[in-house]
Amino acid sequence: MVRMRATLAVLAVVLAAGCSAPGSDSEDAGSDSGPIKIAVVDAQSGQLSSLGAWELKGARLAVDEWNAQGGVNGRQIQLDVFDDQGDPTIGTNLARKIDSEGYIAMIGTAESAVTIAMAPLLKQAEIPNITSGQSPGLVATKSEFLFLNGPTSTTYDETLAKHIVDQEGIKSIAMITNNGGYGKGEHDAFLKALRSRGVTPLADQVVTADQKDFSAVLTSIRQKNPKVIFLGAEEVESGLIVKQARDLGITATFAGAAPQGTPVFIDTAGAKNAEGAIVSSPYLSNDIDEASKKFAAAYKAKFNEEAELHGAKAYDGTQILLTALKTSNVASGKQLADAIRATKHDGLLGDFAFDETGVGIFETSIGVIKGGKLVAAES
Amino acid sequence: MRTKLLVGAALAVVAWFLPYGLDSYAIHVVNVILIFAILAVGLGLVMGIAGQVNLSQVAFFGVGAYATAILTTHAGLGFWVSGLLAIAATVLIGIVIGTPALRVQSHYLGIVTLGLALAFTNWVTNAEVAGGAEGISGIPSPELPGVDLSSEYLYYYLELIVFAVALAFGLFVVRTALGRRMRAMRDDALAAGALGAEVPMLRMTAFMLASVYGGLAGVLYAGLIRYVAPESFNIANMFLLLAMVIIGGRQSLIGCVVGAISLALVREMLVDHPTIAQLAYGSVVVLVVVFAPTGLAGLPRRARAYLDHRRGARGTAAQLGAFQPYEPAASASGDELLAVQGVSKQFRGLKALDDVSLTVAAGEIRGIVGPNGSGKTTLFNVISGLYKPTRGRVVFRGTDMTGRAPYRLARAGMARTFQNLRLFGDLTVEENLLVALDRSRTLSAWRYLLRPLNVLRRDRALRRSATDVLHRYGLTQFASLAPKSLPYGIQRRVEIARAVAADPALLLLDEPAAGLNGEEVRQLAEIVRSIRDSGRTVIIIEHNMGLVMSLCEQITVLAGGRVIAEGTPSHVAGHPAVIEAYLGDTGEFEGATR
């Protein structure tokens, strides 16, 4: 009987409590003393961990440079890394986590889908986010707290199509893309850029993301005899395609976005085979100008490895964030987002000037592989 | 029972108050964990309970989430309508993905379902309607009058209710007829079929159940995250789910939930330490698999067994009771019950049966004897539908049943035991009997949704009959024990009790006296006679000639796959062909006497 009454009492409390909704979301992030907390969210494990590692190094380098000069307004910057494993679900967990732990801004992620998943939560929490993603879907989230540290993939392919079709006057073009996330995006963007110029590709071949033998695809392309073959695949796969194409006697020029400018691509394909490849990238190489040379040297000194595009992008993004923190007197939330938007930055990737979509760079450079090195194309 | 209820009630109260103590980050994590717990319960049902290796649970999850996303954003439907349609779509996909289970099992099935899961992520990455690699964003949050479900705190209650209902339904299935039949199929699909379980139908039902849970979780995911992308449903998550089920203990749904919660928490704790995350995560999985193979859910039982062992005392051992004979029933004897007509069975080069014909009259006890390798068990397998004869017909109760699936024959009134015992190892003795007693069709599982009380009532009636059977065979004290723990003779008796519990007109006993001592053989004869007197027909394969001679009215002798003699025990015993078959070549025999 006693137990019965106790149960009833508990039930009554439950019901009463059930009427008032739980949750008090009022604790605020920005405190005025102590270090400034910035989160790096990126895949540190799983398939995309190499991107995550590069991005972390770029951000770390920028932060260490600022800290060495006394931080922002005399406050040190604390950079903490969180592993999203390339999974959007974990991304949303982390968005809540950095909010509740008082981080005022976020660098990352390198994976567009994860960033898109996090965007609404970060917008709600008013945490500005500078991502390395380049998908047009990022812009479509319409979050005023989301910024891109590079051009969108549309820009890469638009610039490339402009160079090939408009400037070189080549219309005999074939495409090979893979059916992974990156390849599919490249496929759609480049095809769109061609169509808008009234060009139909001679061939539009799709391979799988882990394919190793491309002879069937390449043989069918050889019959069409295109002048340029567009590659929409990651570094190693692109390199393999080029190597096998040359073995089959295909002499066409290859063209592609950032992966086709990397040393990994050139090594896989062989310097001789990759010769003449046209690359559309905002960051052609480490010795394109003084700024990139200085960045590459610092990167090499700190991490003992060669700098590359992703590190450079994260470095630029972090520089912009820190500059905005300085100009806004360590503001947070909406004010910080506005400060980022207002920041004009002469970075490694070009001159950043953000518009309302959060994109700051609207063009890429065209490079050509010569003697195993990527150099700027003379136009 | 009472403590269980109290623990359950305490957990419910804790779950209800949980959000009051959590910040927005923790509540989000809890929401995600609940979704994974629902998925794990579904996977536990199909893999742990029904024994079907299913590596496409994450695809079910994805179909549910994507269908909700597409229907709300592209078709402009409301969230709830979309959710229902999404679950329906998932069930359809579940049936498609389950189809291979009709043909392949175990690791082959794993590979097929894994392939289908990969095909799903590949398809959504490339399909226009699924938004490609960018996925679909802007899914509206579900609306409920008066409740703001866009608040994750209130969404928690929605999830909690769905989860509680889903778990309760899962437990309900496991503890009643359908789940018992699935577990029987998992332990021994052949024996389950021979007892009338429609194995193909059951496998499809298992996949369907798993897909419902996958779909539910997918809909909740779409409502919570409001964004879907291919990466959310990748193979890494499939293996996470698998690990949850294995760590928790796959044969217990509660275990699956515990596994889901603990692994998700481990994963969450490790996001701060990316450098050691993979290593620590892998170690946890390996440690559990090595040191707690039955999972976390199996730990209390193992601990109890260990303590009992340490104490030494095992209480009083269970005693086998006496067999209570059946009430004799007037049997319509004389009519032909079974006719085997010119049956041959060829295994590649080997002719196991060669033009065997025999008829068995209702009410008879027929003995089938013959030297080893003479084709006795093959004949049983042909009669009970496990083998399809190369030639010839099997007519049972006037209907041609040649090549019918075992479960159809079982439903037509045939039951059998096996030469090397095929009891359902992970079911108790009582549950073994319950599987046989349950004569309902698997199709009638719709009652689980629409008339759950009816299911409960039937289950209670079944348990009452099981108690009767246990009592009749003197097995009452063994009711809750695992068959494997029993002495051989008792296992034999359980198998006979199980076969008779299926209420057959024809009972096939394959060497029931093998391994029994003299007293047990005497009891066996008594049991078989009583079974016959209750109006059933019995065919018995036996090597114990004393038993056959005293028990059977008619004996068929097989040698080299042919019937060499048939008749009364005394007729057969004096038949020259029989003597030849048992004692070897007559020429040699004569030579030896000369």
Interface residues (C-beta under 8 A of the other chain):
Chain A: T7 V10 V14 A17 G18 A21 P22 G23 D25 E27 Q44 S45 G46 D80 V81 F82 D83 D84 Q85 G86 D87 P88 T89 I90 T92 N93 L94 R96 K97 D99 S100 E101 E111 S112 A113 V114 I116 A117 A119 P120 S135 P136 G137 A140 T141 N179 G180 G181 Y182 K184 G185 D188 V206 T208
Chain B: A9 V13 W16 F17 P19 Y20 L22 D23 S24 Y25 A26 I27 H28 V29 V32 N122 T125 N126 G131 G132 A133 E134 G135 S137 S151 E152 Y153 L154 Y221 I225 R226 Y227 A229 P230 E231 S232 N234 A236 N237 R267 E268 L270 V271 D272 P274 T275 A277 Q278
